[in-house]
Amino acid sequence: MNTKEIIEKTNKYVMNTYGRQELALTKAHGCNAWDAECNQYIDCVAGIAVNNIGHTHKKVVEAITKQSKELIHCSNIYYIQPQAELAQKLVEISSHDKVFFSNSGAESNEGAIKLARKYTGKKNIISMKNSFHGRTLTTLAATGQTKYQKGFFVPEDFTYVKYNDSQKANDAITDDTAAILVEPIQGESGVQVPDKNYLKELRKICNDNEILLIFDEVQTGFGRTGKMFAEELFNASPDITTCAKAIAGGLPMGAILAKDEIASAFNPGDHASTFGGSPLVSSAALATINVIEDENLVEKSATNGEYLKEKLEELMNTHEDIVEVRGYGLMIGVEIDHPCGDLVSKAQNEGLILNCAAGNVLRLVPPLIITKEEINKVVSIIDKIL
Ligand SMILES: *Cc1c(COP(=O)(O)O)cnc(C)c1O
């Protein structure tokens, strides 16, 4: 099928919930992607911070090919070897002790909220204005953006406070507060980076008030910010961390990570998922994390991110419409003083896939394997379209 045919069929049969680009990717490898007409692109969206190790990585393809011939699925009422190995790996690379496997970011946040309520026996969750935590009813309620909630009668057990203002979070605590839920760096609202001490201050506030601190690392996890997890940037360890996006090299998986004591609030029957931690997806995630380690992608994210940020900052000399370049590692936002939706299609015509977050922020979240040459090309295309 050509692009036009794919678009027509999609519009006829798929529910109209996405504002889509007129682009149908049919192939991708490493940092490059191709559309149905074989036009080549450098991919700075990476499935929205999913393909951290690059598209169709050989090690992931090998792992899922091998596992698919042995066991694709079996219920969590049985023991699953790749799941056990993956859980061990996640505990080794994180600050946590126990893992629950889900299938997406929203589901991980949903489960984390259940866990926090079960552990504390309290209901209210403090979350941040302009946050993003998912599209299920409860995670939509946690998402501090009314434009996404309108018309859906979301649950009302959430209190929204200003991001990057720990005093506001402190002031919002009541006898019924179970937890503070926060993205270490806000992604969907345009790569918003908090002050260095903000998360540490939240940690102290949670300790003082005996409530839980939950980090939503769905977007920031797995090397994206130049650390394995963004908590390492801020020296603040949460009670619960939620993951998804990049965890399984492009296959759908989410995970809730928690300290032993918190995790023990869940007993058999309290939480479950038919597909969570399936043999196939667990083997893909294990291969993905091994690639991140073996190819030093956390360090590469830090150094390549620094290089990309410098190059983008240089553009500020010639383009007055750039307000700010911000971010850590390869999670970078370029704030423009006007809406940037049209820049996305202009970039596409030049062979660059970009994404516009929050209306006026170009979000760059390429695979962590991106090379200096590719970065130079990305920056020259951005220079041209601006
Ligand atoms: C993408 C994202 C989610 C939602 O993940 P899904 O897999 O789409 O449910 C939640 N939180 C953050 C920070 C995200 O970036």
The ligand as an ORCA input file, in Angstrom:
! r2SCAN-3c Opt
* xyz 0 1
  C       3.877      8.207     27.794
  C       3.728      8.497     29.215
  C       2.739      7.839     29.993
  C       1.699      6.939     29.394
  O       2.245      5.788     28.876
  P       1.313      4.819     27.970
  O       2.202      3.650     27.691
  O       0.954      5.597     26.736
  O       0.129      4.473     28.767
  C       2.722      8.101     31.356
  N       3.608      8.931     31.921
  C       4.558      9.576     31.211
  C       5.530     10.473     31.904
  C       4.644      9.392     29.827
  O       5.569     10.038     29.125
*
